[in-house]
């Protein structure tokens, strides 16, 4: 096991969340995360990256990838995204940038962004890409396959060669400034999966299913028999009742999905990650705690029977505090899992663990 403290938030780069570890095309390691301001959401949020050239032993200071206004940080591209309004498009003049996925494929790094006015209102999904391992970035491009108020989740490649992009979606309403946290959309999200022949599409959309209350973050994984499993976060309605992940399945390669049912996997209302190994084992990186908001401990579970049971339930760390939003990748030899997570929304940590045999 290896653990490294990557960055401690301090004003004006204080908030740290949505941490995502990826191996860059040139072999460097990178951690992407949301920062800026003291919390999320707020208009000052932007996306930054820390780089390691020595296998995670040391990390560079945060490098700004994309943000709204000028700031004494490395230069960033100019963004020209618009917001759809009843009277027509209007340039975004005060907005925030968050991220939900980072894809590295064929030498290109692509970050999926959400651009909004700092209130989780009618955000727009966009992508920004680098062809030189994150040293320079192009201008953000609107992601057209999904409507506003959609969030892309982790890309998955199936055994039959298709690529899946799971997502969550909240109904677009007539009041552009309304937040999903206050207009009722948070109570009734939708989930779905985009399906494409390549990791860049073109994308077709399967049938959506009614999601679970709250930030219905989802991950998809394949069973040995080719059926797909979709796990979703849900948030306890009263903020007190025991909580768990929900589960849906597809037997037609993601075109349709069964209604969500309880999975029996405890979750405090937090992001999690699924991985499938070549031998069919499934890994779950998560906070196995049913108490809402109690994102501790951080654990790695392993299933050898398509998530019907979890033969290995290993606690990675239970250091006091919130250990949240882990995201990373399995090495090519499938012996090591690399990931990052945030500690109490103000520190970024890198972790490397051996996968149980």
Buried (B, 14 or more C-beta within 10 A) or exposed (E): EEEBEBBEBEEBBBBBBBBBBBBBBEEBBBBBBBBBBEEBBBBBBBBBBBBBBEEBEEBBEBBBBBBBEEBEBEEBBEBEBEBEEEEEEEEBEEBBBBBBBBBBBEEBBBBBBBBBBBBBBBBBBBBBBBBEBBEEBEBBEEBEBBBBBBBBBBBBBBEEEBBBBBBBBBBBBEEBEBBBBEBEBBEBBBBBBBBBEEBBBEBBBBEBBEBBBBBBBBBBBBBBEEEBBBBBBBBBEEEEEEBBBBBBBBBEBBBEBEEBEEBEBBBBBBBBBBBBEEEBBBBBBBBBBBBBBBBBBBBBBBBBEBBEEBEBEEEBBEEEEBBBBBBBBBEEEBEBBBBBBBBEBBBBBBBBBEBEE
